[in-house]
């Protein structure tokens, strides 16, 4: 009976968003929050003269570059995101593949987003407040050439 209930949960319920993994350039990095797994097209409005007056048509344009925000807690030796961001000013800058995988209850990949040729565009350190006892977070924004979705 329990296996029937588990099978029903797997097939009939939406996938939870709290179990995922991320790699940047093949290196696994833990994040508390990932946002921006979006795909958008620019649109262009095209107007033409018709017998009944001006007709407006919406036309799909170019696909916009993906822009992700990755947020994680700040650790004592956790400078890899900052070092990647700062490498833009050095001769060691490289674009990397970012892979985000949504996982099931057995930590198997259900869906994967690959951001190709990604590079950091913004690094944000923690907000500091002497009256707070919250965890310090850092975040990095990245852009890439394209995003591929697979399962």
HUQUIGI-V949834 format. One record per residue. N is the residue number from 0. PHI is phi in whole degrees, 0 to 359 (NA if undefined). Layout:
((N	PHI) (N	PHI))
This chain:
((0	NA) (1	292) (2	291) (3	295) (4	294) (5	295) (6	296) (7	294) (8	296) (9	296) (10	266) (11	255) (12	249) (13	297) (14	284) (15	290) (16	259) (17	262) (18	243) (19	205) (20	226) (21	218) (22	230) (23	237) (24	60) (25	87) (26	262) (27	288) (28	227) (29	276) (30	230) (31	274) (32	206) (33	228) (34	223) (35	100) (36	282) (37	248) (38	230) (39	226) (40	245) (41	291) (42	237) (43	233) (44	267) (45	245) (46	246) (47	223) (48	281) (49	232) (50	300) (51	270) (52	127) (53	280) (54	249) (55	253) (56	236) (57	269) (58	239) (59	289) (60	254) (61	280) (62	285) (63	283) (64	291) (65	292) (66	227) (67	252) (68	240) (69	243) (70	238) (71	210) (72	292) (73	270) (74	248) (75	305) (76	251) (77	265) (78	258) (79	298) (80	291) (81	297) (82	297) (83	295) (84	298) (85	289) (86	294) (87	300) (88	275) (89	247) (90	276) (91	254) (92	289) (93	222) (94	280) (95	228) (96	273) (97	251) (98	239) (99	247) (100	238) (101	276) (102	248) (103	271) (104	295) (105	257) (106	61) (107	262) (108	292) (109	259) (110	215) (111	228) (112	245) (113	248) (114	257) (115	271) (116	52) (117	278) (118	212) (119	283) (120	243) (121	204) (122	238) (123	234) (124	279) (125	286) (126	274) (127	256) (128	211) (129	295) (130	271) (131	252) (132	239) (133	283) (134	291) (135	275) (136	241) (137	234) (138	219) (139	224) (140	255) (141	231) (142	237) (143	221) (144	286) (145	203) (146	228) (147	242) (148	244) (149	212) (150	224))
